[in-house]
Structure formats: C-alpha cells, structure tokens
Amino acid sequence: MKQTYEVIVIGSGPGGLAAAIGAKRAGAEDVLILERDVELGGILLQCIHNGFGVELFGEDLPGPTYAQRYIDETRALGIASLLDTMVLDVTRERKVIAASAQGRILELQADAIVLAMGCRERTRAQIRIPGTRPAGVYTAGTAQRWVNVEGYMPGEHVVILGSGDIGMIMARRLTFEGAQVARVLEVMPYLTGLTRNYVQCLLDFDIPLQLRHTVRRILGRERVEAVEAVAVDEHWKPISGTEELIACDTLLLSVGLIPENELSEKAGVRLDPVTGGPYVDDSYQTSIPGIFAAGNVVHVYDLVDWVTEAGLIAGQRAAHYAQGIGPPLAVGTVPLLAGAGVRYVVPHTLNPERLAAAAVRLQMRVTEPIEQPVWIQVYDGERLVDQHAARYARPGEMVNLTLAPRVYDQVRQAEALLVSVAPR
C-alpha cells in the first residue's frame, strides 16, 4: 500500500464516489477512497425506494442501483479503496490518520483531500423531548436500515415526528410492511421535505400530517406506550388545551440532518454556522488550500443527482490542485451573500475566471414558503446581475440558479453578490 496519494477521498457515499471518479477522470493517477463501512455506497445502500437518477440518467432508480453504477465505474477506473477504515484525523498539511479493522494505524499524505463524510440525524437528546426513556424511540434513518438491510421491524404502531424526507419515506415503507402509522407531526407551519414525498408517501396512503404540532412528552416504562401531541403557536410554544394522547409503540424522529464535520474542524476548516458545513468556493475548495468538500458534508441536499454533480466538480478541482492546474487568481474571489428571503447560498465565494469558462450553479434554501411565481435574483449593490423565474419557493426544496459565462464582466467587477428570492 502507498503512503502518498494525489487525491484522498474520505467517504464513499454518492459525493465521495463522484469525487473519486472526477479526480481520476481529470488525470489524477493515485486516488484513494477511505470508507468506515464494509462496502462502498454510503447511505444509498439502505435507500431501496425509487427516486434516484432522474436528472443524471433520465431513469427512476432505487438507491443501491444508483450507487452500483458509480461503484462499478470506480473499479473500472482502477480507483483504490480501503473499507472498514475509520479516519481519525486530518491536518492542514493534508495528512490523514486512519485506523483499519485489522488494528493498523495508517498515516497517509495527500496532495489534495476531498471531505465527503455526509451527514447524521438529529436525535431525541438534541431536540430535548421530555418524558420517560423507554425503548421504541429511533431516528428514521435507523429504522430505515433495520427494515431495508437488517430485516427487523422497529414497531407496529408508529408516530413520526418531523416531515423530513426520510420520515415520510419510512411512513410509506412501514405501511408496506404492515405497521400502522397513526400520524406525522411537524412543528413548522409548512412541509420540510419534498412535496413529491408528501404526495407519494402520505397522501397516497391516507397518513395524516399535522402542521404546527409536536411531541410534548413520551409515555411508557419498558416500551413506548403513547406520545402526547400538542399544537404550537408561531413561537413554537405549546398551546394549552390542544394536548392529545396518541397510542403507539414506536416514535420515529425525522427532525433534521447535520453535516458530519468533526474531521473538518480538526483540520481547521472554517464552518458556516447556518449550514453546519464548510465555507466553499465554486470549486468546493474549503478555507484550507487543497482540502475540498462535497455533498451533504457541505449542506443537506434534496436530490442525490446534485450531490453527485458537486462531487464530480470537487474531485476534478482536487486533481487540478494536486497537478498545479487552475485559473489565474489575479482577480480574486467574489463573496456570495444571502439576501431577502434566502437562508443561505452555496458556494460562498465565486472565482470569476472559472465563470468565464463554464456556468456555475448556485443553490440555496429560502426562509419561508412562497406559493406563487418568484424571481431568484443576483445583485451587485443596486445593479441586477441576473435573474431566473420559478413557479414557487419552499424551504424543503432546494432553489437553484445557474450563472452563465455571459455575466462574467458584471461578476468580475463586483465586490460582493447578493442573492434574493421574492414574489414576481
């Protein structure tokens, strides 16, 4: 085994697989994937539902099939991988310390690194649900692995807290397996997942969704016996008199995902407090030269196709960095800032010289739903640089705007670009 590599990719989910492929396609000879699990593919391996690959392949694929296409390509390209290997540390100097299943400590040096560790689920402890501590409280992703991979049912009578995509998908999946899903509760006044999942997973199976509702407490000793649901006001405070006991033996939590950035912090990468992921430029390079990040480790995506797209770009640019290839930096970078109606925008900075050669996709989430046609606009001060139209904007669905090379001159002259979303 080698000690030095041109590009090391940490994580083999869709972002990591794409990054490794992007690096290899861009000419990197020595590319290595480090994966803590026993097989490549990441979270896709437990996502047996359809909905993957519609944009990239024009096909509606299940998660494992989508992953296998990229796993096959990594093998065809001769990309090396180490499985069952946990990365313990990453340094600013691009040194990677990892522990293998055989008990070996590995010290590897990379010319460039791509962070692709994905994200993790919020737990009961993080949202502080009061009540007893019985069995039967799980994150939706844990239940998904049990049912789809391990062959276990988490329970028979289920309440789901949160309208995230995994929670809605598991509402349908558990119904298929004979469980009764009594309710999906969402504290926000709007859906937090994709509308298509609401239609296909809840409406199609007559599973009720209650907005502005949460779980006030959990009841039960050895096992969950019921949850107390309650309506909340605009400040998320429980409304007295709206309490309802819902009998159940299982509570699934689908209350948000957190980018997995402990390694990024160890390396000294600057993190965005809004997304929880690294600040990145349009090549997905972080605040530390030579360390790139792609996929859900940067911000939580809706579609795996976009994760793959980001991974391919990050891998390509990591290979270019390792080879000393890149655009001239004389002009410098332009910050991209969240304006009216926008919670955050990724990337955080833009190099105009890259825009001169190819379009750059900006992705953002809005602060609240706008259920009417909107403008997605980019301003340099008072000057409109570009705008795109959309039919609506919802927090649970990523908003996209692609800057074309035709706006290169305006971007090159800007000190900062403000991105906003407003009704038309």
Rosetta blueprint (number, residue, H / E / L):
1 M L
2 K L
3 Q L
4 T E
5 Y E
6 E E
7 V E
8 I E
9 V E
10 I E
11 G L
12 S L
13 G L
14 P H
15 G H
16 G H
17 L H
18 A H
19 A H
20 A H
21 I H
22 G H
23 A H
24 K H
25 R H
26 A L
27 G L
28 A L
29 E L
30 D L
31 V E
32 L E
33 I E
34 L E
35 E L
36 R L
37 D L
38 V L
39 E L
40 L L
41 G L
42 G H
43 I H
44 L H
45 L H
46 Q H
47 C L
48 I L
49 H L
50 N L
51 G L
52 F E
53 G L
54 V H
55 E H
56 L H
57 F H
58 G L
59 E L
60 D L
61 L E
62 P L
63 G H
64 P H
65 T H
66 Y H
67 A H
68 Q H
69 R H
70 Y H
71 I H
72 D H
73 E H
74 T H
75 R H
76 A H
77 L L
78 G L
79 I L
80 A E
81 S E
82 L E
83 L L
84 D L
85 T E
86 M E
87 V E
88 L E
89 D E
90 V E
91 T L
92 R L
93 E L
94 R L
95 K E
96 V E
97 I E
98 A E
99 A E
100 S E
101 A L
102 Q L
103 G L
104 R L
105 I E
106 L E
107 E E
108 L E
109 Q E
110 A E
111 D E
112 A E
113 I E
114 V E
115 L E
116 A L
117 M L
118 G L
119 C E
120 R E
121 E E
122 R L
123 T L
124 R H
125 A H
126 Q H
127 I H
128 R L
129 I L
130 P L
131 G E
132 T L
133 R L
134 P L
135 A E
136 G L
137 V E
138 Y E
139 T E
140 A H
141 G H
142 T H
143 A H
144 Q H
145 R H
146 W H
147 V H
148 N H
149 V H
150 E H
151 G L
152 Y L
153 M L
154 P L
155 G L
156 E L
157 H E
158 V E
159 V E
160 I E
161 L E
162 G L
163 S L
164 G L
165 D H
166 I H
167 G H
168 M H
169 I H
170 M H
171 A H
172 R H
173 R H
174 L H
175 T H
176 F H
177 E L
178 G L
179 A L
180 Q E
181 V E
182 A E
183 R E
184 V E
185 L E
186 E E
187 V L
188 M L
189 P L
190 Y L
191 L L
192 T L
193 G L
194 L L
195 T H
196 R H
197 N H
198 Y H
199 V H
200 Q H
201 C H
202 L H
203 L H
204 D H
205 F H
206 D L
207 I L
208 P L
209 L E
210 Q E
211 L E
212 R L
213 H E
214 T E
215 V E
216 R E
217 R E
218 I E
219 L E
220 G L
221 R L
222 E L
223 R E
224 V L
225 E L
226 A E
227 V E
228 E E
229 A E
230 V E
231 A E
232 V E
233 D L
234 E L
235 H L
236 W L
237 K L
238 P E
239 I L
240 S L
241 G L
242 T L
243 E L
244 E E
245 L E
246 I E
247 A E
248 C L
249 D L
250 T E
251 L E
252 L E
253 L E
254 S L
255 V L
256 G L
257 L E
258 I E
259 P E
260 E L
261 N L
262 E H
263 L H
264 S H
265 E H
266 K H
267 A H
268 G L
269 V L
270 R L
271 L E
272 D L
273 P L
274 V L
275 T L
276 G L
277 G L
278 P E
279 Y L
280 V L
281 D L
282 D L
283 S L
284 Y L
285 Q E
286 T L
287 S L
288 I L
289 P L
290 G L
291 I E
292 F E
293 A E
294 A L
295 G H
296 N H
297 V H
298 V L
299 H L
300 V L
301 Y L
302 D L
303 L L
304 V H
305 D H
306 W H
307 V H
308 T H
309 E H
310 A H
311 G H
312 L H
313 I H
314 A H
315 G H
316 Q H
317 R H
318 A H
319 A H
320 H H
321 Y H
322 A H
323 Q H
324 G L
325 I L
326 G L
327 P L
328 P L
329 L L
330 A L
331 V L
332 G L
333 T L
334 V E
335 P E
336 L E
337 L E
338 A E
339 G L
340 A L
341 G L
342 V E
343 R E
344 Y E
345 V E
346 V E
347 P L
348 H L
349 T E
350 L E
351 N L
352 P H
353 E H
354 R H
355 L H
356 A H
357 A H
358 A L
359 A L
360 V E
361 R E
362 L E
363 Q E
364 M E
365 R E
366 V E
367 T L
368 E L
369 P L
370 I E
371 E L
372 Q L
373 P L
374 V E
375 W E
376 I E
377 Q E
378 V E
379 Y E
380 D E
381 G L
382 E L
383 R E
384 L E
385 V E
386 D E
387 Q E
388 H E
389 A E
390 A E
391 R L
392 Y L
393 A E
394 R L
395 P L
396 G L
397 E L
398 M L
399 V E
400 N E
401 L E
402 T E
403 L E
404 A L
405 P H
406 R H
407 V H
408 Y H
409 D H
410 Q H
411 V H
412 R H
413 Q H
414 A L
415 E L
416 A L
417 L E
418 L E
419 V E
420 S E
421 V E
422 A E
423 P E
424 R L
